[in-house]
Amino acid sequence: MPNITIYTTPICSFCKMAKGFFSNHNLSYREKDVTSDDEALHEMLDKSGQMGVPVIDIDGEIVVGFDKRRLNQLLGV
């Protein structure tokens, strides 16, 4: 099972779509809300250099935004 972390905000529609994608494929993930967790915000910035969400870390591979094609590729779904 891949190690998935998704950096989100509560109002992000693309974050909700990404989480739905993971749920639809029975993939567990760890969510980090960057609006309430400063450490998560710094992690996200260090990994991606981006302020926009979602930022998704799949076993060290970083995906910025909800890129369904890239997620399918990385996860083999």
SVG drawing of the C-alpha trace seen along z (x, -y; Angstrom):
<svg xmlns="http://www.w3.org/2000/svg" viewBox="-16 -30 28 32">
<polyline fill="none" stroke="black" stroke-width="0.4" points="0.0,0.0 1.5,-3.4 2.2,-6.0 0.0,-9.0 -0.1,-12.4 -2.4,-15.1 -1.9,-18.7 -5.3,-20.5 -7.4,-23.4 -11.1,-23.1 -12.5,-25.1 -10.5,-23.5 -12.7,-21.8 -9.7,-20.1 -8.7,-18.7 -12.1,-17.2 -11.9,-15.7 -8.5,-14.2 -9.8,-12.7 -12.8,-11.3 -10.4,-9.7 -8.5,-8.0 -11.7,-6.8 -13.1,-5.5 -10.0,-3.4 -9.9,-2.2 -6.6,-4.0 -5.8,-5.2 -4.2,-8.6 -3.1,-11.0 -4.5,-14.5 -2.8,-17.6 -4.7,-20.9 -2.2,-23.6 -4.5,-26.3 -4.4,-25.0 -1.0,-23.2 2.1,-25.4 4.4,-22.4 2.4,-20.9 2.5,-24.1 6.3,-24.2 6.5,-20.5 4.3,-21.3 6.4,-24.3 9.7,-22.3 8.4,-19.4 6.7,-21.4 7.7,-25.0 4.0,-25.7 1.4,-27.6 -1.5,-26.1 -3.3,-23.0 -3.7,-20.1 -0.1,-19.0 0.0,-15.2 3.0,-13.1 2.9,-9.5 6.0,-7.6 8.1,-10.8 6.7,-11.7 5.0,-15.1 1.9,-15.9 0.7,-19.5 -3.1,-19.9 -5.6,-17.2 -3.8,-15.6 -5.9,-12.5 -3.7,-11.1 -0.6,-11.4 -2.3,-9.9 -3.4,-6.9 0.1,-6.6 1.8,-6.7 -0.8,-4.4 -1.4,-2.0 -5.1,-2.4"/>
</svg>
